[in-house]
Amino acid sequence: MPDRPYTAQELMTVAAARRLRNNTVCFVGIGLPSAAANLARITHAPGIVLIYESGTIGAKPDVLPLSIGDGELADNADTVVSVPEVFRYWLQGGRVDVGFLGAAQIDRFANINTTVIGGTYRSPKVRLPGAGGAPEIATAAREVILVLKQNTRTFVDRLDFVTSSGFVDSPPPGSHPLAAGRGPTTVITDLGVLSSTRESRELVLTALHPGVSPEQVRQATAWPLRVASTVASTPPPTEQELKMLRDLHARTAAAHGIAAATE
């Protein structure tokens, strides 16, 4: 987007942040999900409760954390509890409204891989950070939103490893219920938004970012991507949203380094 006053990643982060409502409970992953969730908190959703896997409840970091164990999260949280309490009481107890995750690979049914790429499990080409709490978040949060850049290496026809399940297969509606929540229903990328429903569990293109065509999204997807009959257009970031996001990244760069701020 050379002629626009924002980058594709800024637009993706803003679009993801807008999905979060005020006064909801959000289980946050590190990276792009954390940037979007904290942008929501410092703009339109000051009452949002951010939970990180390390046990921080109501985290309000001034800079983006390097990991779930970053002291910044505990320093500014409402409280810190044990990891078992986060998962058993909050997540599995049905108290998390939204799970916000990233992924290395995703398929058409929103199954995600964060474990290995290529080769075998014991001898992969790339070994990734692994599951963490993502499998539980993907199935137990009331709703799951994924944020990741879109290309054929990431949006694959078949995962190298299923770390967290969306819908493992494409069974008839009603034959494969999730244990608790709705599962992954929304994927926000640097090109647009993909969505699924209980009736149609396959991800479908439902919104395009400014300047992006359906064909561009199809070319960045390794399966034959379906396009909704009506496709919305993502409103561009406002000046205030861009200012708050860039200030957040600038503070993070000063505290942790450029790589951490722009991840």
Secondary structure, 3 states (H helix, E strand, C coil): CCCCCCCHHHHHHHHHHHCCCCCCEEEECCCHHHHHHHHHHHCCCCCCEEECCCCEECCCCCCCCCCCCCHHHHHCCCEECCHHHHHHHHHCCCCCCEEEECCCEECCCCCEECCEECCCCCCCCEECCCCCCHHHHHHHCCEEEEECCCCCCCECCCCCCCCECCCCCCCCCCCCCCCCCCCEEEEECCCEEEECCCCCCCCEEEEECCCCCHHHHHHCCCCCCEEEEEEEECCCCCHHHHHHHHHHHHHHHHHHCHHHHHC
